[in-house]
Each structure stands twice: as C-alpha cells, then as structure tokens.
Amino acid sequence: LMEELRAAGADVTAVDARQRGFHLQVRAGKDCLECCAAILRDANLYPVFMTAVHAQPHFLLHYQFAAAEQNFRVMLSAPADLENRARSLTQLFPGLQWHEREAHEMFGIVFENHPDLRPLFLCDEDRGLHPLRKDTGRLKTPEQLGCAFKPGTAGEAS
C-alpha cells in the first residue's frame, strides 16, 4: 500500500498508532488526492471522517480511512488550492457528501464536482460567514502543523 501511494506521488510515513490514532500518514499534493483516495478504496479502506484546517496560505484537508477487517487507519492530507478549491471525493465515496458540505459551509472550501453544496447548519442570513476560519494573524504554516507535502522525500517525515 505504501509503495502504491508513493508511486501516485504521495509522501507516506508509518507512525505510532497508539500516539497518533492512525498507522500511515499520507501527504498528497492537491493533484494526487483523488488518485490516493482511489488506491485506499481499492485496498478496502473506507472514510471515517473528513475535516479541514485553516492554515497559511491555504486550507489543509484531512481524511481518515479505516479497514473493516483489521485495526488499521490511514490519515490522508492534502492542501486546497490558493482559491480554496479542492476536488470532491464523493464520486469515490458518496458518504463524504455530508463532510464536504460541512467543510464548505464552515470554511468556505469549494469542492469541485460535488453534487450538492447546500448549507447544513447556518441560516440564509449567515451565508458566507464561514465560522471556522481563523484570523490571518493566528494561522500556522503546514510545516508548523506537521502536514507539509514534500514531493520526492520517499516518505521521510517532515
């Protein structure tokens, strides 16, 4: 699995699951997120949750995948682009529609090819509020968060 993800362009690191809550950290560029998710699907992993983190200069997306037959979890992380856009993974995992709708509403991330980005929580007068965005002065970089994607590092931790 690690070699397949690396061949797709991801930075893959095995981590201590007792400390981190997952076994593999997969850092993907925005262009290989969908390919990495397809590899995880083909390995019979399914998404447990998806969330976002407001970082400098863009948002980071985090997807945790699990295996039904064994105790094995993968954290797949990728940046949104500088315009706060990302590819939707709902074509691979229809259950992510709710998670992406929440990230869209709370952070303002636009998921391309998402079938329905209607609001989940906020009322009409609060559209555009995006309550989970941070003030510019409080943003950390992906490096400070330990989520930097470094192509060609062959899985070395950042």
Backbone as CSV, one residue per row, in Angstrom:
resi,resn,N_x,N_y,N_z,CA_x,CA_y,CA_z,C_x,C_y,C_z
1,LEU,0.833,-1.197,0.000,0.000,0.000,0.000,0.877,1.260,0.000
2,MET,1.911,1.241,0.828,2.796,2.409,0.902,3.440,2.680,-0.455
3,GLU,3.901,1.633,-1.119,4.561,1.818,-2.412,3.590,2.330,-3.475
4,GLU,2.361,1.846,-3.458,1.353,2.339,-4.416,1.087,3.821,-4.208
5,LEU,0.960,4.228,-2.951,0.697,5.636,-2.647,1.886,6.508,-3.035
6,ARG,3.092,6.023,-2.787,4.289,6.775,-3.185,4.381,6.885,-4.708
7,ALA,4.037,5.807,-5.404,4.065,5.837,-6.871,3.053,6.832,-7.419
8,ALA,1.984,7.089,-6.671,0.975,8.065,-7.088,1.416,9.505,-6.802
9,GLY,2.546,9.662,-6.098,3.081,10.996,-5.830,2.932,11.460,-4.397
10,ALA,2.499,10.581,-3.494,2.299,10.970,-2.100,3.550,10.744,-1.269
11,ASP,3.640,11.465,-0.181,4.674,11.306,0.831,4.045,10.444,1.926
12,VAL,4.566,9.252,2.185,3.947,8.289,3.102,4.897,7.980,4.249
13,THR,4.358,8.038,5.477,5.146,7.759,6.666,4.360,6.834,7.582
14,ALA,4.994,5.780,8.067,4.392,4.938,9.095,4.548,5.661,10.435
15,VAL,3.491,5.683,11.238,3.526,6.389,12.527,3.049,5.446,13.632
16,ASP,3.290,5.831,14.873,2.859,5.052,16.029,1.374,5.299,16.255
17,ALA,0.552,4.309,15.968,-0.901,4.454,16.062,-1.364,4.725,17.491
18,ARG,-0.637,4.237,18.482,-1.040,4.483,19.874,-0.945,5.959,20.223
19,GLN,-0.012,6.668,19.614,0.141,8.100,19.883,-0.691,8.960,18.943
20,ARG,-0.824,8.545,17.686,-1.462,9.393,16.675,-2.892,8.984,16.331
21,GLY,-3.268,7.742,16.577,-4.613,7.288,16.256,-4.759,6.746,14.843
22,PHE,-3.650,6.676,14.126,-3.639,6.093,12.780,-2.270,5.499,12.534
23,HIS,-2.174,4.672,11.488,-0.950,3.917,11.220,-0.085,4.513,10.114
24,LEU,-0.724,5.099,9.110,0.002,5.719,8.000,-0.402,7.175,7.859
25,GLN,0.579,8.038,7.707,0.347,9.455,7.384,0.657,9.599,5.898
26,VAL,-0.341,9.988,5.121,-0.174,10.155,3.680,-0.385,11.628,3.367
27,ARG,0.670,12.262,2.880,0.581,13.670,2.490,0.593,13.716,0.965
28,ALA,-0.506,14.194,0.421,-0.665,14.222,-1.033,-0.720,15.660,-1.519
29,GLY,-0.214,15.894,-2.712,-0.424,17.177,-3.352,-1.869,17.250,-3.815
30,LYS,-2.360,18.442,-4.065,-3.778,18.569,-4.459,-4.077,17.827,-5.752
31,ASP,-3.072,17.628,-6.593,-3.294,16.934,-7.855,-3.346,15.416,-7.723
32,CYS,-2.881,14.863,-6.609,-2.919,13.400,-6.471,-3.839,12.926,-5.347
33,LEU,-4.627,13.827,-4.758,-5.566,13.457,-3.698,-6.547,12.397,-4.174
34,GLU,-7.169,12.619,-5.316,-8.179,11.688,-5.819,-7.564,10.318,-6.126
35,CYS,-6.383,10.301,-6.695,-5.704,9.043,-7.011,-5.371,8.274,-5.733
36,CYS,-4.887,8.973,-4.717,-4.566,8.312,-3.448,-5.832,7.762,-2.788
37,ALA,-6.919,8.510,-2.842,-8.184,8.038,-2.276,-8.665,6.788,-3.010
38,ALA,-8.483,6.747,-4.319,-8.873,5.556,-5.093,-8.024,4.351,-4.705
39,ILE,-6.745,4.574,-4.445,-5.871,3.485,-4.003,-6.352,2.946,-2.658
40,LEU,-6.727,3.824,-1.752,-7.221,3.393,-0.443,-8.552,2.646,-0.588
41,ARG,-9.429,3.129,-1.456,-10.692,2.426,-1.709,-10.429,1.026,-2.246
42,ASP,-9.516,0.918,-3.207,-9.200,-0.385,-3.801,-8.533,-1.333,-2.805
43,ALA,-7.959,-0.776,-1.733,-7.372,-1.589,-0.665,-8.409,-1.888,0.427
44,ASN,-9.679,-1.636,0.119,-10.812,-1.900,1.026,-10.802,-1.047,2.284
45,LEU,-10.323,0.176,2.161,-10.441,1.130,3.254,-11.604,2.067,2.939
46,TYR,-12.242,2.575,3.961,-13.382,3.478,3.793,-13.148,4.737,4.627
47,PRO,-13.728,5.874,4.230,-13.525,7.100,5.002,-14.342,7.093,6.290
48,VAL,-13.677,7.459,7.375,-14.318,7.580,8.674,-14.782,9.019,8.870
49,PHE,-13.927,9.974,8.531,-14.297,11.386,8.611,-13.420,12.202,7.688
50,MET,-13.838,13.428,7.487,-13.072,14.406,6.721,-13.241,15.746,7.429
51,THR,-12.171,16.506,7.516,-12.251,17.849,8.069,-11.209,18.721,7.382
52,ALA,-11.154,19.969,7.765,-10.195,20.919,7.195,-9.536,21.695,8.330
53,VAL,-8.365,22.244,8.037,-7.655,23.117,8.963,-7.287,24.370,8.183
54,HIS,-7.589,25.523,8.752,-7.230,26.790,8.118,-5.769,27.082,8.437
55,ALA,-4.943,27.029,7.413,-3.503,27.224,7.571,-3.035,28.299,6.595
56,GLN,-1.782,28.664,6.666,-1.174,29.664,5.800,-0.491,28.942,4.654
57,PRO,-0.679,29.180,3.399,-1.545,30.181,2.786,-2.896,29.630,2.335
58,HIS,-3.211,28.357,2.648,-4.459,27.763,2.164,-4.972,26.768,3.192
59,PHE,-6.059,26.113,2.873,-6.630,25.121,3.776,-5.988,23.755,3.548
60,LEU,-5.903,22.975,4.626,-5.454,21.590,4.547,-6.662,20.699,4.785
61,LEU,-6.834,19.706,3.938,-7.919,18.750,4.065,-7.368,17.481,4.697
62,HIS,-8.112,16.904,5.630,-7.694,15.683,6.310,-8.819,14.659,6.219
63,TYR,-8.482,13.496,5.692,-9.419,12.386,5.561,-8.838,11.214,6.330
64,GLN,-9.623,10.619,7.238,-9.143,9.413,7.904,-9.900,8.215,7.337
65,PHE,-9.146,7.194,6.961,-9.686,5.967,6.386,-9.417,4.811,7.349
66,ALA,-10.306,3.820,7.331,-10.151,2.638,8.177,-10.436,1.389,7.369
67,ALA,-9.930,0.267,7.881,-10.195,-1.037,7.282,-11.216,-1.747,8.167
68,ALA,-12.217,-2.356,7.547,-13.268,-3.031,8.311,-12.768,-4.315,8.954
69,GLU,-11.863,-5.016,8.304,-11.443,-6.330,8.765,-10.302,-6.304,9.776
70,GLN,-9.643,-5.172,9.933,-8.493,-5.122,10.832,-8.376,-3.748,11.453
71,ASN,-7.565,-3.650,12.480,-7.324,-2.373,13.146,-6.237,-1.631,12.377
72,PHE,-6.657,-0.860,11.376,-5.697,-0.157,10.522,-6.337,1.129,10.032
73,ARG,-5.672,2.259,10.259,-6.187,3.563,9.839,-5.114,4.342,9.089
74,VAL,-5.597,5.156,8.142,-4.724,5.987,7.318,-5.231,7.420,7.373
75,MET,-4.335,8.372,7.625,-4.680,9.789,7.556,-4.143,10.317,6.234
76,LEU,-5.061,10.736,5.362,-4.703,11.300,4.060,-4.905,12.803,4.143
77,SER,-3.849,13.563,3.912,-3.904,15.023,3.991,-3.474,15.625,2.665
78,ALA,-4.159,16.714,2.281,-3.824,17.409,1.041,-4.265,18.861,1.165
79,PRO,-3.579,19.771,0.484,-3.998,21.170,0.522,-5.105,21.447,-0.487
80,ALA,-5.937,22.416,-0.161,-6.814,23.003,-1.170,-5.944,23.968,-1.967
81,ASP,-6.414,24.430,-3.107,-5.590,25.381,-3.854,-5.718,26.780,-3.237
82,LEU,-5.012,27.737,-3.780,-4.985,29.084,-3.193,-6.323,29.809,-3.305
83,GLU,-7.221,29.298,-4.146,-8.569,29.868,-4.259,-9.561,29.092,-3.395
84,ASN,-9.056,28.260,-2.486,-9.877,27.455,-1.574,-10.756,26.463,-2.319
85,ARG,-10.214,25.834,-3.348,-10.927,24.834,-4.127,-10.207,23.494,-3.993
86,ALA,-11.007,22.428,-4.038,-10.457,21.075,-3.980,-11.385,20.155,-4.757
87,ARG,-10.842,19.036,-5.199,-11.660,18.033,-5.881,-12.522,17.305,-4.858
88,SER,-13.770,17.115,-5.188,-14.651,16.329,-4.341,-14.294,14.847,-4.482
89,LEU,-14.381,14.131,-3.388,-14.157,12.686,-3.417,-15.477,11.920,-3.362
90,THR,-16.586,12.621,-3.570,-17.894,11.969,-3.462,-18.149,10.961,-4.578
91,GLN,-17.444,11.064,-5.701,-17.609,10.061,-6.755,-17.031,8.717,-6.304
92,LEU,-16.001,8.757,-5.478,-15.390,7.538,-4.941,-16.116,7.057,-3.684
93,PHE,-16.530,8.017,-2.851,-17.160,7.717,-1.563,-18.376,8.625,-1.388
94,PRO,-19.558,8.202,-1.812,-20.746,9.055,-1.707,-21.021,9.555,-0.290
95,GLY,-20.627,8.804,0.728,-20.852,9.232,2.108,-20.090,10.486,2.510
96,LEU,-19.106,10.892,1.723,-18.357,12.121,2.028,-19.135,13.386,1.667
97,GLN,-20.294,13.240,1.035,-21.079,14.429,0.679,-21.338,15.303,1.902
98,TRP,-21.729,14.715,3.004,-22.036,15.477,4.219,-20.788,16.161,4.766
99,HIS,-19.676,15.469,4.791,-18.426,16.029,5.318,-17.968,17.213,4.466
100,GLU,-18.023,17.060,3.142,-17.600,18.149,2.260,-18.567,19.326,2.339
101,ARG,-19.849,19.049,2.509,-20.818,20.146,2.692,-20.492,20.928,3.961
102,GLU,-20.148,20.233,5.026,-19.795,20.900,6.278,-18.532,21.750,6.099
103,ALA,-17.502,21.194,5.458,-16.267,21.959,5.228,-16.524,23.165,4.334
104,HIS,-17.423,23.005,3.375,-17.776,24.128,2.508,-18.432,25.245,3.318
105,GLU,-19.357,24.872,4.164,-20.088,25.867,4.942,-19.233,26.499,6.037
106,MET,-18.459,25.693,6.747,-17.702,26.196,7.889,-16.409,26.910,7.494
107,PHE,-15.787,26.486,6.362,-14.502,27.055,5.953,-14.562,27.817,4.626
108,GLY,-15.599,27.586,3.814,-15.686,28.231,2.510,-14.928,27.513,1.412
109,ILE,-14.585,26.246,1.622,-13.884,25.468,0.599,-14.900,25.020,-0.445
110,VAL,-14.580,25.219,-1.697,-15.463,24.795,-2.783,-14.956,23.449,-3.301
111,PHE,-15.802,22.445,-3.233,-15.432,21.110,-3.711,-15.960,20.932,-5.125
112,GLU,-15.023,20.912,-6.080,-15.386,20.780,-7.488,-16.025,19.426,-7.741
113,ASN,-17.085,19.404,-8.518,-17.855,18.210,-8.878,-18.676,17.654,-7.721
114,HIS,-18.863,18.418,-6.661,-19.740,17.967,-5.574,-21.184,18.092,-6.047
115,PRO,-22.017,17.078,-5.809,-23.380,17.107,-6.342,-24.338,18.070,-5.635
116,ASP,-23.994,18.548,-4.406,-24.966,19.343,-3.662,-24.283,20.060,-2.502
117,LEU,-23.853,21.297,-2.709,-23.160,22.031,-1.644,-24.116,22.928,-0.841
118,ARG,-25.363,22.513,-0.687,-26.312,23.270,0.149,-25.803,23.363,1.577
119,PRO,-26.134,24.447,2.280,-25.751,24.560,3.690,-26.400,23.475,4.548
120,LEU,-25.683,23.076,5.593,-26.192,22.094,6.554,-26.672,22.750,7.845
121,PHE,-25.960,23.780,8.321,-26.195,24.319,9.651,-26.679,25.766,9.680
122,LEU,-26.058,26.600,8.893,-26.288,28.037,9.015,-27.543,28.481,8.270
123,CYS,-28.170,29.517,8.797,-29.355,30.054,8.146,-28.950,30.954,6.971
124,ASP,-29.922,31.328,6.168,-29.654,32.091,4.942,-28.890,33.381,5.199
125,GLU,-29.206,34.102,6.269,-28.519,35.380,6.505,-27.059,35.198,6.920
126,ASP,-26.662,33.973,7.288,-25.272,33.711,7.660,-24.444,33.109,6.532
127,ARG,-24.980,33.039,5.336,-24.185,32.515,4.213,-22.953,33.371,4.015
128,GLY,-21.844,32.716,3.786,-20.586,33.442,3.613,-19.879,33.738,4.926
129,LEU,-20.456,33.340,6.051,-19.851,33.603,7.362,-18.600,32.750,7.587
130,HIS,-18.624,31.467,7.280,-17.512,30.531,7.438,-16.898,30.633,8.836
131,PRO,-17.635,30.195,9.862,-17.235,30.430,11.252,-15.957,29.737,11.716
132,LEU,-15.438,28.756,11.000,-14.216,28.084,11.458,-12.939,28.647,10.836
133,ARG,-13.067,29.711,10.060,-11.855,30.360,9.554,-11.181,31.127,10.681
134,LYS,-9.858,31.150,10.651,-9.093,31.853,11.678,-8.726,33.251,11.194
135,ASP,-8.417,34.117,12.143,-7.878,35.424,11.796,-6.509,35.223,11.164
136,THR,-6.155,36.062,10.204,-4.901,35.920,9.474,-3.692,35.846,10.400
137,GLY,-3.662,36.617,11.456,-2.527,36.630,12.374,-2.371,35.358,13.194
138,ARG,-3.386,34.478,13.190,-3.340,33.268,14.005,-3.091,32.012,13.178
139,LEU,-2.817,32.155,11.894,-2.629,30.999,11.026,-1.217,30.436,11.154
140,LYS,-1.125,29.111,11.143,0.167,28.436,11.121,0.414,27.930,9.714
141,THR,1.669,27.639,9.426,2.020,27.077,8.126,1.834,25.558,8.187
142,PRO,1.719,24.898,7.027,1.662,23.435,7.040,2.876,22.806,7.728
143,GLU,4.040,23.423,7.609,5.239,22.909,8.262,5.085,22.946,9.780
144,GLN,4.542,24.042,10.317,4.332,24.148,11.756,3.309,23.131,12.253
145,LEU,2.368,22.764,11.394,1.348,21.782,11.752,1.797,20.343,11.496
146,GLY,2.986,20.171,10.888,3.490,18.841,10.577,2.778,18.196,9.405
147,CYS,2.231,19.012,8.510,1.448,18.494,7.387,2.012,18.902,6.037
148,ALA,3.257,19.310,5.991,3.832,19.793,4.733,4.027,18.642,3.755
149,PHE,3.680,18.882,2.509,3.882,17.898,1.450,5.183,18.230,0.750
150,LYS,6.086,17.246,0.730,7.381,17.447,0.094,7.554,16.348,-0.955
151,PRO,7.220,16.638,-2.216,7.388,15.595,-3.231,8.830,15.119,-3.301
152,GLY,8.973,13.821,-3.512,10.309,13.260,-3.695,11.042,12.965,-2.408
153,THR,10.355,13.019,-1.250,11.053,12.712,0.002,10.997,11.244,0.337
154,ALA,10.318,10.449,-0.492,10.225,8.995,-0.301,9.715,8.633,1.092
155,GLY,8.781,9.445,1.608,8.130,9.120,2.861,8.828,9.576,4.111
156,GLU,9.909,10.342,4.002,10.581,10.817,5.186,9.701,11.815,5.896
157,ALA,9.687,11.803,7.179,8.864,12.727,7.969,9.356,14.146,7.762
158,SER,8.414,15.067,7.758,8.801,16.484,7.614,8.992,17.120,8.970
